[in-house]
Amino acid sequence: MSETFGLSSVPEKAALESWRAYATDLAKSPLLPKPFAGNPVNVGLAIQYAAQMQLPVLTVVNAMYQPRPGGNLGFATEFMVG
């Protein structure tokens, strides 16, 4: 499946349904980092970030983290440095 999904900051309904289906499927993988495995909502958020940054979804999923419950999302240093 392509990871482009008609990139925009506010997806249209068809793109949103495509994102939702992709997030649900991807969340089933036990290979995802713990905050994403079994959590299609978090995967959906990563899809949105990936779309805005024009990066592959798995790149963003593997770089994102939440330093503490309720805290802002962060990205691994390796991701930001390139």
N, C-alpha and C positions, 0 to 999 in steps of 0.2 A: 504494500500500500504506500502511496506517495505521502510525504510528510508536508506538503505545501498547503493543502486545504484552502486555497484562495486567500492568501495572507492578507489580513487587515486587522486593525485594532478592535473593531467591533464586527464579529462574524455575522453573516447573514444566516437565516434559519437553516438553509441546506448545509452550509458549512458547519454550523453548530451541531447538527445531527451527525455529520461525518466525524467531527471532533469527539463527540460523546461516544460513538461506536468505537472509534480508535482507542480512546482512553479506557473504555471498559475492557477491550481486548488486551491492551498493553498491561493493564493493572493485574491481569491474571498471571503474569510472569513472575516466578520466584527469583529471577535474576535482577530485578529492579532493587534499588536501595530501599531500605525498610519503610521510609515515609510514603513511598509510592506503591509498593507491592500490596495488592488487594485494596487500593484506594483510588478508584477512578476519578474522584474529585480532585485529588492532588495531581494526578496525571494530567487532567484537563487544564489545570492551572499552568503546569509546565508546558503544555501544548500552546497555550496563549502566549507565554513568555517566549517560546521558541519562534512563534509566528512574528512577534514584534521585533525580535532580534535577527530574524531570518537565519536561524540556525537549525540543525537537525534536533528533533525532540529528544533523542537519547543523549545527545551532548548536554542539553540543558538539565535533563533529569539527573544525570550523573554529577553535575556541578552544583546543583541547588542544595541548600540545607537550611534548617531552621535552628538557630543557636540555642533557643530555649522555647518552651511552650508559650505561645502568644507573642513571641518576638517576631521581628521583621525577617523576611527571607534574606539569605545571603548566598554568595557564590564562592566556590573554592578559589583560592589564590591562583592556582595553576590555570584555571579557566580565564580569569581576568587578565593575566599576564600574557597568555597566548601560548 
